[in-house]
Amino acid sequence: MIDKKRKLIKVTLVKSVIGTKKSHRATVRGLGLKKLNSSSILADTPETRGMVHKVNYLLKCD
């Protein structure tokens, strides 16, 4: 069953991870983003928001 009240956010990788810290690359990978301009739709949880906040300079959030 799909919960229609569940909040979702869409994140897009808009900057390359080349030259970033290893932990930031792992965070981007954990968000489900692999290549430049790839997008992922994620549940809006405190954990996801923390990951997005950590690498916000690489992402675009919708």
Stockholm file with secondary structure:
# STOCKHOLM 1.0

chainA/1-62         MIDKKRKLIKVTLVKSVIGTKKSHRATVRGLGLKKLNSSSILADTPETRGMVHKVNYLLKCD
#=GR chainA/1-62 SS CCCTTCCEEEEEECSCCTTSCHHHHHHHHHTTCCSTTCEEEEECCHHHHHHHHHTTTTEEEC
#=GC SS_cons        CCCTTCCEEEEEECSCCTTSCHHHHHHHHHTTCCSTTCEEEEECCHHHHHHHHHTTTTEEEC
//
